[in-house]
Amino acid sequence: MKSVIIVGPSRAGKTTLAKRLHEKFNYFVISLDKLVATFQAAYPQLDIRLNWNRNKTTENIALFIGHFLGLFSSDDGIKGDLNLRAHHVEGNHFVLEGGYFDFEKIASILKEYGTEELKDRFILIGLVQGQKTVDEYVRDFKKYDTKDDWTYNFSEDELREYAAQDAIPFNHFMTDYLTKYGFIIYDTSTEREAVFDKIIEDISIS
């Protein structure tokens, strides 16, 4: 079974789905947000930061993600003069979930590892919420936000502004962007658990 990449905008269900895949298939879950936070703490000069400039963070972490995926997914573990074949573990699969992906840069790096198309090495899952209205976004923020969510203390007007000016346009952008790179798109606007069940079924028979 291939490793999995789950990509999508905030609140689409990436982390929840990753946990479900861990429970079902024993995938090791890698949170891209945690990787970004690690870079932020260890190498602040690289400008890889959470809740900052989405485009800058995505651009700045792309090289790392490309080489990370290349080394961990290649059959021989070889890059240039570096031979990591002895470290290869058969069946050591992971699910990487997050939103900071520059696939143009990542794909070009993966070619150095013999991967011509992302779908050759990974199961590609795109989660979006393209069918929700502003009112539905605000309703769900109020219903599901916890103190760990950065919108938790937003007023209703701030939630509406975020939904209209950021969340909805970004969901439409991500749908087109992920389709371009071969992702299978699943919409979690409604009946999220049923959608997750469908994804698990699709992976089981892939």
Backbone hydrogen bonds, N-H to C=O, Kabsch-Sander energy under -0.5 kcal/mol:
donor,donor_aa,acceptor,acceptor_aa,energy
3,S,121,R,-0.7
4,V,94,F,-2.5
5,I,123,I,-2.6
6,I,96,L,-2.8
7,V,5,I,-0.5
7,V,125,I,-2.4
8,G,98,G,-1.1
12,A,9,P,-1.4
17,L,13,G,-2.5
18,A,14,K,-2.4
19,K,15,T,-2.3
20,R,16,T,-1.9
21,L,17,L,-2.4
22,H,18,A,-2.1
23,E,19,K,-2.3
24,K,20,R,-2.1
25,F,21,L,-3.1
26,N,22,H,-1.7
27,Y,21,L,-0.8
28,F,93,H,-1.7
29,V,27,Y,-0.5
30,I,95,V,-3.0
31,S,29,V,-0.5
32,L,30,I,-0.6
32,L,97,E,-2.9
35,L,31,S,-1.7
36,V,32,L,-2.7
37,A,33,D,-2.6
38,T,34,K,-2.0
39,F,35,L,-2.3
40,Q,36,V,-2.5
41,A,37,A,-2.0
42,A,38,T,-2.7
43,Y,39,F,-2.9
46,L,43,Y,-2.2
47,D,44,P,-1.5
49,R,47,D,-0.6
52,W,49,R,-0.6
54,R,52,W,-0.7
57,T,53,N,-2.7
58,T,54,R,-2.4
59,E,55,N,-2.3
60,N,56,K,-2.8
61,I,57,T,-1.8
62,A,58,T,-0.6
62,A,59,E,-0.6
65,I,61,I,-2.2
66,G,62,A,-2.6
67,H,63,L,-2.2
68,F,64,F,-2.8
69,L,65,I,-2.9
70,G,66,G,-2.1
71,L,67,H,-2.8
72,F,68,F,-2.1
73,S,69,L,-1.3
74,S,70,G,-1.6
79,K,82,L,-2.4
82,L,79,K,-2.3
83,N,81,D,-0.7
84,L,77,G,-2.1
84,L,82,L,-0.7
87,H,84,L,-1.7
88,H,85,R,-1.9
90,E,88,H,-0.5
92,N,89,V,-1.7
93,H,91,G,-1.6
95,V,28,F,-2.6
96,L,4,V,-2.7
97,E,30,I,-2.4
97,E,95,V,-0.6
98,G,6,I,-1.9
101,F,99,G,-1.1
103,F,101,F,-0.8
106,I,102,D,-2.4
107,A,103,F,-2.4
108,S,104,E,-1.4
109,I,105,K,-1.8
110,L,106,I,-2.3
111,K,107,A,-1.2
112,E,109,I,-1.6
113,Y,110,L,-1.3
114,G,111,K,-1.4
115,T,110,L,-2.2
116,E,114,G,-0.7
120,D,117,E,-1.6
121,R,117,E,-0.5
121,R,118,L,-1.5
122,F,118,L,-2.1
123,I,3,S,-2.7
124,L,122,F,-0.6
125,I,5,I,-2.7
125,I,123,I,-0.6
126,G,124,L,-0.5
126,G,184,I,-2.8
127,L,7,V,-2.5
127,L,125,I,-0.5
128,V,126,G,-0.5
128,V,186,Y,-2.1
132,K,129,Q,-0.7
137,Y,133,T,-2.3
138,V,134,V,-2.6
139,R,135,D,-2.4
140,D,136,E,-2.3
141,F,137,Y,-2.7
142,K,138,V,-2.3
143,K,139,R,-1.8
144,Y,140,D,-3.0
145,D,141,F,-2.2
149,D,146,T,-2.1
152,Y,149,D,-1.9
154,F,151,T,-1.7
159,L,155,S,-2.4
160,R,156,E,-2.3
161,E,157,D,-2.3
162,Y,158,E,-2.5
163,A,159,L,-2.6
164,A,160,R,-2.6
165,Q,161,E,-2.7
166,D,162,Y,-2.0
167,A,162,Y,-2.3
168,I,163,A,-2.5
170,F,166,D,-2.5
171,N,167,A,-2.1
172,H,168,I,-1.8
173,F,169,P,-2.3
174,M,170,F,-2.8
175,T,171,N,-1.9
176,D,172,H,-1.7
177,Y,173,F,-2.7
178,L,174,M,-2.9
179,T,175,T,-1.7
180,K,176,D,-1.7
181,Y,177,Y,-0.9
182,G,179,T,-1.6
183,F,178,L,-2.4
184,I,124,L,-2.3
185,I,183,F,-0.6
186,Y,126,G,-3.1
188,T,128,V,-2.9
188,T,186,Y,-0.6
195,V,191,E,-1.9
196,F,192,R,-2.5
197,D,193,E,-2.3
198,K,194,A,-1.9
199,I,195,V,-2.3
200,I,196,F,-2.5
201,E,197,D,-2.1
202,D,198,K,-2.5
203,I,199,I,-2.5
204,S,200,I,-2.2
205,I,201,E,-1.4
206,S,203,I,-1.0
